[in-house]
Amino acid sequence: MNIKKTLTQIKNQLHNSVDVANRSIQKNGVEIGFVYLKSITDNLIFAGSIFEPISEYEGDLDFSIISQIVKANDVSEIEKKEILDKILDGAVIVFLSNSEKILSVDIMNFNMRTPSEPPTSPVIMGPREGFTEDLKTNLSLLRRRFHSADLVLDSMFVGQVTKTKVVLAYIDNIVDKRIVKEIKKKLEKIKIDGIVDSYYLVTLLSSRPNSILKQIGNAEKPDIISAKMLEGRIAIIVDNSPIVLTIPFVFLEDLQSSNDYYTNYIYSTILRFIRVVAILLATIGPGAYIAFQLYHYNVLPFKYLITIADSTQQVPFTPFIEILFISLLFQILYEVSLRLPSYLGLATSVVGALILGDTGVKAGLISPPTVIVVAIAKIALYTVPEQSSQITILQYIFLLIGASLGLLGLIGGMIYFLAYANSVENYDTPYLAPFSPFILSDNKDGVFKVPINKMEIRPKSFDNQKKERMK
């Protein structure tokens, strides 16, 4: 093999990028070439485990000797067509002038953060590990929880440019293989230039991609994903993303919290009832308030009606414009708080709460009852943060319905929305299960929660091989 020509060809194929390292040495009449990417490989390991053992070896060198003296765990012989893929995966490719064989040594070293508690799922008691952007780390977090040969990790590459590694993780003797095949088929059909994050797959895997309803589950903690896999779900882990997707998905999953399983079951039931009430307040609260104020004020208690009349008589805007303005103001403050540097967050809160809120009321631009209603609705929104984007959209829809059609319109809108949600299925799993259709055994972990020793059966809301989980 012509080492100099081969190294030049590879560097040209990589467009002479600044992080391409190639070098060659002469040893006992044999020329040895190395090529790798400095940006994603460990240069110290290369020097200590590959270059030094080869340069210091005194005997005759051939392919079998090289593969033995290299001090690395992942050493393999590869074909010519695999060279670029291995280099891009962080391997060092070794060539010998007296052999046509090619050696690959994996010494990848990406900069990565260590597993820590994710901001989306904090717990008072329970595991605090969270997934990271490194695929190998995420797979190891799952492996630690399943000491079983039935854990399957099936990988494929998605994205014509990025070639992002996607891993399907599931329990072989529990999961419904038909759903696994359907997900694989959809992933193989995806023709896109790149997958930057797992969220790119959400729309592509959803049965109704244009629906406002969430149809794919997600979590950032390995204990949550492990629990879902034990129920028969498939986890989709995407390289460079700390968010793991799960299929099938039902609305009930977002009503649950990881804290529910690490505290008293009666207390967990109470919290779930509070979340249901909070969802109703967040969704129809502002719409109901404006409907009562515009169309059904005679239903309100007389003293409360006087309070509203006194507080709104100086406000120059109509009730609808007023509540829409305050809702948009809260949304703007939320967006600003997300994007501002953390040290400016406190200043934003002070400006939003004191100057815009209190001063606006004193100036007569907005009324105190409207501020309270919108504030309660916005706070209630984040009792179920996974559904916040969907509930925000519904909040504005029901606000328009309440302002234009009153209470009757709100009731009609709720009936229509529930009927629509009831018609949604993703991978043959009803969105509102186990409430519609009603499945008694699944409601042991519904709004009501029973002790763990009473949950003997896996969910019937979606198909799985083993129904019994406890004998």
Residue pairs with C-beta under 8 A, 6 or more apart in sequence:
1 95
1 96
1 97
1 98
1 99
1 100
2 97
3 24
3 31
3 32
3 33
3 95
3 96
3 97
4 24
4 33
6 33
6 95
7 22
7 24
7 33
7 35
7 95
10 20
10 22
10 35
10 83
10 84
10 87
10 93
11 20
11 22
11 35
13 84
14 20
14 84
14 87
17 37
19 37
19 38
19 39
19 40
20 35
20 37
20 38
21 34
21 35
21 36
21 37
21 38
22 33
22 34
22 35
23 33
23 34
24 31
24 32
24 33
24 34
25 31
25 32
25 51
25 54
25 55
26 32
27 54
27 55
27 57
27 61
28 59
28 60
28 61
30 60
30 61
30 62
30 96
30 97
30 98
31 96
31 97
32 54
32 61
32 66
32 94
32 95
32 96
32 97
33 94
33 95
33 96
33 97
34 46
34 50
34 51
34 92
34 93
34 94
34 95
35 87
35 92
35 93
35 95
36 46
36 87
36 90
36 91
36 92
36 93
36 107
37 87
37 88
37 90
40 90
40 108
40 109
40 110
41 90
41 91
41 92
41 107
41 108
41 109
42 107
42 108
42 109
45 72
45 107
45 109
46 92
46 107
48 71
49 70
49 71
49 72
49 105
49 107
50 70
50 71
50 72
50 92
50 94
50 105
50 107
53 69
53 70
53 71
54 61
54 66
54 69
54 70
54 94
57 65
57 69
59 65
61 96
61 98
62 96
62 98
62 99
63 77
63 96
63 99
63 101
63 103
66 94
66 96
66 103
67 75
67 77
67 103
70 94
70 103
70 105
72 105
72 106
72 107
73 106
74 91
74 104
74 105
74 106
75 103
75 104
75 105
75 106
76 103
76 104
77 101
77 102
77 103
77 104
78 86
78 93
78 102
78 103
78 104
79 102
80 102
82 104
83 93
83 102
85 163
86 93
86 104
86 106
87 93
88 163
89 106
89 108
90 106
90 107
90 108
90 109
90 110
91 104
91 105
91 106
91 107
91 108
92 104
92 105
92 107
93 102
93 103
93 104
93 105
94 102
94 103
94 104
94 105
95 102
95 103
110 134
112 132
112 133
112 134
112 137
113 132
113 133
114 132
115 129
115 130
115 131
115 132
115 137
115 141
116 128
116 129
116 130
117 123
117 128
117 129
117 130
118 130
118 131
118 220
118 221
118 242
120 220
120 385
121 130
121 219
121 220
121 221
121 224
121 258
123 258
123 259
123 262
124 259
124 262
124 263
125 259
125 262
125 263
126 223
126 258
126 259
126 261
126 262
127 221
127 222
127 223
129 141
129 221
129 222
129 223
130 220
130 221
130 222
130 242
131 137
131 138
131 141
131 220
131 221
131 222
131 225
131 237
131 242
131 243
131 244
132 138
132 242
133 239
133 240
133 241
133 242
134 239
135 165
135 167
135 237
135 238
135 239
135 240
138 222
138 237
138 242
138 244
139 153
139 167
139 169
139 237
141 222
142 151
142 153
142 169
142 222
142 225
142 226
142 235
142 237
143 151
144 222
145 222
145 223
145 226
146 171
146 226
148 171
150 171
150 172
150 173
150 174
151 169
151 170
151 171
151 172
152 168
152 169
152 170
152 171
152 172
153 167
153 168
153 169
154 167
154 168
154 169
154 180
154 184
155 165
155 166
155 167
155 168
156 165
156 166
156 168
156 184
156 187
156 188
157 163
157 164
157 165
157 166
158 164
158 166
158 187
158 190
158 192
158 195
158 201
159 192
159 193
159 194
159 195
160 191
160 192
160 193
160 194
161 193
161 194
162 193
162 194
162 195
162 196
164 194
164 195
164 196
164 238
164 239
164 240
165 238
165 239
166 187
166 195
166 201
166 236
166 237
166 238
166 239
167 236
167 237
167 238
168 180
168 183
168 184
168 234
168 235
168 236
168 237
169 225
169 229
169 234
169 235
169 236
169 237
170 180
170 229
170 233
170 234
170 235
171 229
171 230
171 232
173 465
173 466
174 229
174 230
174 231
174 232
174 458
174 464
174 465
174 466
175 229
175 232
175 233
175 234
175 464
175 465
176 232
176 462
176 463
176 464
176 465
178 463
179 234
179 247
179 248
179 427
179 428
179 462
179 463
180 234
182 427
183 205
183 234
183 236
183 247
183 427
186 204
186 205
187 201
187 205
190 201
190 204
192 200
192 204
195 201
195 238
196 240
197 238
197 240
197 241
197 243
198 218
198 236
198 237
198 238
198 241
198 243
198 244
198 245
199 241
199 243
201 216
201 236
201 238
201 245
202 215
202 216
202 218
202 245
203 209
205 216
205 236
205 245
205 247
206 215
206 216
206 426
207 215
207 424
207 425
207 426
207 427
208 215
208 424
208 426
211 424
212 390
212 393
212 394
213 390
213 421
213 424
213 431
214 249
214 251
214 254
214 386
214 387
214 390
215 249
215 424
215 426
215 431
216 245
216 246
216 247
216 249
216 426
217 228
217 233
217 245
217 246
217 247
217 249
217 253
218 243
218 244
218 245
218 246
218 386
219 225
219 228
219 243
219 244
219 246
220 242
220 243
220 244
221 258
223 258
224 258
225 235
225 244
225 246
227 261
228 235
228 246
228 253
229 235
229 246
230 458
230 469
231 458
231 459
231 464
232 458
232 459
232 462
232 463
232 464
232 465
232 466
233 246
233 247
233 248
233 462
234 246
234 247
235 244
235 245
235 246
236 244
236 245
236 246
236 247
237 244
238 244
238 245
246 253
247 426
247 427
248 426
248 427
248 428
248 429
248 461
248 462
249 426
249 429
250 429
250 430
250 431
250 432
250 433
250 434
250 461
250 462
251 387
251 421
251 431
251 432
252 433
252 434
252 435
252 442
252 446
254 384
254 386
254 387
255 272
255 275
255 276
255 384
255 447
256 272
256 445
257 271
259 268
259 271
260 268
260 271
260 272
260 449
261 268
261 452
265 449
265 450
265 451
265 452
268 449
269 447
269 448
269 449
272 446
272 447
272 448
272 449
273 447
274 383
275 383
275 384
276 447
277 380
278 380
278 381
278 383
278 384
279 380
279 383
279 384
279 387
279 391
281 376
281 377
281 380
282 377
282 378
282 380
282 381
282 383
282 391
282 395
283 391
283 394
283 395
283 398
284 398
284 402
284 410
284 414
285 373
285 376
285 377
285 380
286 323
286 327
286 373
286 374
286 377
286 395
286 398
286 399
286 402
287 395
287 398
287 399
287 400
287 401
287 402
287 403
287 410
288 402
288 407
288 410
289 323
289 369
289 370
289 373
289 402
290 319
290 320
290 323
290 399
290 402
290 403
291 402
291 403
291 405
291 406
291 407
291 409
291 410
292 299
292 300
292 407
293 308
293 319
294 319
294 320
294 403
294 406
295 406
295 407
296 406
296 407
297 305
297 308
300 308
307 369
308 367
308 369
311 367
311 368
311 369
312 319
312 322
312 367
312 369
312 370
314 364
315 322
315 364
315 365
315 366
315 367
316 364
316 365
317 325
317 365
317 366
319 370
319 403
320 403
322 366
322 367
322 370
323 370
323 373
323 374
323 399
324 399
325 366
326 366
326 370
326 371
326 374
327 374
327 377
327 378
327 395
327 396
327 399
329 352
329 356
330 374
330 375
330 378
331 392
333 348
333 352
333 356
334 378
336 348
337 345
337 348
337 349
340 348
357 371
360 366
360 371
361 367
361 368
361 371
377 395
381 388
381 391
381 392
381 395
382 388
384 391
394 417
397 413
398 410
398 413
398 414
401 409
401 410
401 413
402 409
402 410
405 412
405 413
418 432
421 431
421 432
422 430
422 431
422 432
422 436
424 430
424 431
425 431
427 462
428 462
428 463
429 461
429 462
430 436
430 437
430 461
433 439
433 442
433 461
433 462
434 440
434 441
434 442
434 443
434 446
434 459
434 460
434 461
435 443
435 446
439 459
439 460
439 461
441 457
441 460
442 459
442 460
442 461
444 450
444 454
444 455
445 455
453 470
455 469
455 470
456 468
456 469
456 470
456 471
457 467
457 468
457 469
458 464
458 466
458 467
458 468
458 469
460 467
